[in-house]
């Protein structure tokens, strides 16, 4: 067996920094609790160097200059942990979610992955690089013992590979706090003068059990890197969410787009790691209360749909930009949430002798710009309604069809008659003989009727102002076959179109 452990130190801070890259080199501390009782629960190295200490109150932390204080967001940490699982799934479907205070550790079984990803050192380097793409500064350890890999990832920075049989010697230099046990146990070990895992592992087994019980015995086995427990793999859900709680309400569209850009990049990177794409992203904004009568914050929701799945974050950002320009939120924004529906990536093969069609993503941006200028209901593909009402149609979403050179020979040779309609219909003067049109006079068509078929009467919506009632005729003149109709309410005649 061979296991790789992916560990992200100071996970609450990492969950904040991954969506705010400008804070990567800053001193950042995370607060938890209700003000004014909020306290520091995590701080990066720069913050500790600036004087920040854990369990420090917010008032005390504000006295440290140059430190960015951020409130803890459990939803944001949940999204970051899901991103860690996505990173692990790139290398192995057998991954265990290690339950800890911050959910900052993932272990995966990489036995048999050498032919695909290389040596254990190469696998660890690739795993760290994939985590860096998601904005994590991680530690990776590889060992034949699962618990030894976890302790090494938590205790050693960078990449660590422990050969089989050397677990105890390599872990011996780590502090006992790496075990992450109860504070009472660590305090007891400190009074005994035990500082490292090697010192703890060298204690007599019976004496440890007498003083610390079975829990102490289990911790000693861990310190020796000899715990034989197997990996408990659990299939993770395909849930792609990103959520950010803003420190200050965002009032400008540019501020929102700045946040959306990073969130969309993270979503698309996570989808690519799972070999997936998305054709639907849902945006949820929590708005600030703007009226005193409003008891709760408002919810603003928008949904973005593409005709084909995509992984291009820039396309999604531009579409959201155009959509929010046309329908902007009515109040400052407190938090942003994105949910992507996973789908299989599009696979298409173009023909050698077919003209190149426009890229669906770029075409969607063009259509969004047109909708932004002329309105939502004026862009798309017309579709006939199931009614006898003349010119009744609806606008459906435009979908570019795949080009094809295959053509049925029988359909190609079959003659077709097409009615070329006039919009609007042309008014005409029609003379009748025995209630049948005999002559037509109009700017478009003029002449005697040689043959006529009809009438076909259509009526509808007689109970409303949009009702219609007309008689339609197909008439043949000298060289023209056309369709005419008479509105029964007004008696006026019109030429609807000409047959080609």
Secondary structure, DSSP 8 states (H G I E B T S, - for coil): --EEEEEESSHHHHHHHTT-GGGTTSEEEEEESSTTS-EEEEE-HHHHHTT--TT-BHHHHHTSTTEEEEE--HHHHHHHHHHHHHHHHTT-S-EEEE--SS--EEEEE-TT-HHHH-SHHHHHHHHHHHHHHTT--EEEEEESSHHHHHHHHHHSSSEEE--TT-HHHHHTTSBGGGG---HHHHHHHHHTT--BHHHHHTS-HHHHHHHHHHHHHHHHHHHTT--------------EEEEEEEEEEE-SHHHHHHHHHHHHHHHHHHHHHTT-EEEEEEEEEEE---STT--S--EEEEEEEEEEEE--HHHHHHHHHHHHHHS--SS-EEEEEEEEEEE--------TTS-----HHHHHHHHHHHHHHH-GGGSSEEEE-SSSSTT-EEEE------------HHHHHS----EEEEEEEEEEEEEEETTEEEEEE-SS-EEE-SEEEEEEEEEE-TTSTT-EEEEEEEEE-SS-EEEEEEETTT--EEEEEEE-
